């Protein structure tokens, strides 16, 4: 990873905002900018970046951090960062307003004292993270391939009276055995009427003798996340279920076909909604069409109604429309895509035909 190049891009952004330095506390942003993966760190980004951590991470910081001087904070991370601001002459300091807690803000202001201006900068680093470089794309491909390989073997465990938790446990155990660092988020196994819950994380509920099962999961590999959803049916689906599955699949394929550099995130979202509106199902699609994926499971851009973010080559996004009929069932289909110079590449190598488990 070229951390120095990333910090140069951030420095250019800070100059546009007329700030001398920026305090970075969000773990994913720290990892993106200098490579540190521990749980205690603060990066004072600027012309002479300094990374602060405590004594527990001395060896790890010296081994991992690139593009910044490592300093061991003896009096706390925020106090040490404030002292560095004073010694460097930085007076206008950017802060991650969407990540800094009220307590941290108060502590940093107290440590700085008078004569400083804190400038709230939301999403500055996240904007840099939205477009992935070649090494990030390769890591994302590997994470997608691992999670995709887990899907087919899992199907034999989807049997009536198996609990959602047992299905999730098998999936997560297999992911760990395959080399995953962990899951990207809490695994969703939502069956029967629970499939109508967009975020129906695995519960003690038993799989029905007949009905949909939504499987939404991802793995973390080399720090990068994957995300996929497939909806399968235990037993034979009826005509209504087949029709709604077909509508969701058409919406997903239509949204995928709208992905290209120069398109807006809102246009891709609108493509999915147009299909579901024609099927009179749009009011049952209750979330955005997709989101960026990288070091975190939800990154920029968000593909939602009216979002004007322009898609650029190197962005890695999900396309995941769904329909959720309360107290009946739900269907969601999700792939990860890479925005290319001419269009898109679907990264998820798993078929989307309706699977009926006998």
GUGU-746197 format. One record per residue (C-alpha): x, y, z; residue in three letters. Coordinates in steps of 0.5 Angstrom, whole numbers, plus 500, padded with zeros to 3 digits. Example, Ala and Ser with C-alpha at 12.3 -4.5 7.8 and 13.67 -1.06 7.14 Angstrom:
BEGIN
525491516ALA527498514SER
//
This chain:
BEGIN
500500500UNK503507498UNK501511505UNK505517503UNK501518497UNK495517501UNK497522506UNK499527500UNK492527497UNK490528504UNK495534505UNK492537499UNK485536502UNK487540508UNK490546504UNK483547501UNK480547507UNK485552510UNK487547516UNK494546518UNK493539521UNK488534522UNK487529528UNK485522526UNK482518531UNK478513527UNK481506526UNK479505519UNK482512517UNK488511521UNK489504518UNK488507511UNK493513512UNK499509515UNK498502516UNK497501523UNK491496525UNK492496533UNK486499538UNK489505541UNK492510536UNK492518534UNK495520527UNK496528527UNK496528519UNK499534516UNK506536513UNK510532518UNK505527520UNK506524527UNK503517529UNK501516537UNK500510541UNK501507548UNK506503550UNK502496549UNK503498541UNK511500541UNK513494537UNK507493533UNK507501531UNK514501529UNK513495524UNK506497521UNK506505521UNK509508514UNK509515512UNK509518519UNK513518525UNK512514531UNK511517538UNK509513544UNK504517548UNK506518556UNK501522558UNK495520553UNK494520546UNK490527546UNK495531550UNK501528546UNK497530540UNK496537542UNK503538544UNK505536537UNK500542535UNK504547539UNK511545537UNK509545530UNK506551530UNK499548527UNK493553529UNK487551525UNK486543526UNK481539523UNK477534526UNK473528524UNK467531526UNK463525525UNK467520529UNK470525535UNK466524541UNK464530546UNK468527551UNK474527546UNK473534543UNK473537550UNK479533552UNK483535546UNK480543547UNK483543554UNK489540552UNK490545546UNK488551551UNK487558548UNK489560541UNK487554537UNK481553532UNK478547531UNK475546524UNK470540523UNK471536517UNK466531516UNK468525511UNK475528508UNK479521509UNK473517507UNK472521500UNK479519499UNK478512501UNK472511496UNK476510490UNK480504491UNK487503488UNK490496485UNK492493491UNK486494495UNK482492489UNK486485489UNK484484497UNK477486496UNK477480490UNK480475495UNK475477500UNK469476495UNK472470493UNK472467500UNK465469502UNK462466495UNK466459496UNK462458502UNK455459499UNK454452496UNK457448502UNK452452506UNK446450503UNK446443505UNK445445512UNK439449511UNK433444513UNK427445516UNK428445524UNK435447523UNK436454527UNK438460524UNK443461529UNK446454527UNK446456520UNK450462522UNK455458526UNK457453521UNK458459516UNK462463521UNK466457523UNK467455515UNK470462514UNK475462520UNK477455517UNK478458510UNK482464513UNK478469514UNK480474520UNK472475522UNK466477519UNK464483516UNK458484520UNK453480524UNK451475520UNK444475517UNK440469517UNK432471516UNK427465515UNK420465514UNK416471516UNK423473519UNK426474512UNK421480511UNK426484516UNK432487512UNK437486518UNK434480521UNK440477524UNK440470526UNK436468531UNK434462535UNK428461530UNK427455526UNK427454519UNK420453516UNK418447512UNK417452506UNK419459505UNK425464504UNK431464507UNK435471506UNK443469507UNK447476508UNK454475510UNK461477508UNK468476511UNK474480513UNK481478509UNK487482509UNK483488513UNK478488507UNK471486507UNK466483502UNK458483502UNK453478499UNK446476499UNK442470496UNK435468498UNK434461497UNK427457498UNK426451503UNK421447499UNK418449493UNK416456492UNK409458490UNK407463484UNK407469488UNK414468491UNK417466484UNK414473482UNK417477487UNK423474487UNK423475479UNK422482480UNK427483485UNK432480481UNK430484475UNK431490479UNK438488481UNK440487474UNK437493471UNK441497477UNK447493475UNK446495468UNK446503470UNK453503473UNK458506469UNK463512471UNK460519470UNK453516473UNK450518479UNK449514485UNK442516485UNK441514478UNK443507480UNK438507485UNK432510481UNK434504476UNK432499481UNK426503484UNK423504477UNK423496476UNK419495483UNK415501482UNK412498475UNK411491479UNK407495485UNK413493490UNK417499490UNK413501497UNK416495500UNK423497498UNK425500504UNK433501504UNK438504499UNK440500493UNK447499495UNK454502498UNK461502498UNK465497501UNK473497503UNK476497510UNK469498513UNK463494510UNK459501509UNK463506506UNK462512501UNK459512496UNK451511498UNK447509493UNK440512495UNK435516492UNK437523490UNK444522492UNK449526487UNK455523488UNK458521481UNK461514480UNK468513478UNK473508476UNK476504482UNK470505486UNK467498489UNK460498491UNK454493492UNK447493489UNK442490493UNK435491492UNK430488496UNK422487497UNK420486504UNK412484505UNK411485513UNK409478516UNK410474510UNK417474507UNK422478504UNK427477498UNK434481497UNK439479492UNK446483493UNK453483489UNK459487489UNK461491483UNK468494481UNK466501477UNK471500471UNK473505466UNK468503461UNK462500466UNK463495471UNK465488473UNK461484477UNK466481483UNK461476486UNK461469482UNK455466485UNK449465480UNK442468482UNK437463480UNK432461485UNK434455489UNK429451492UNK432446497UNK428439497UNK
//
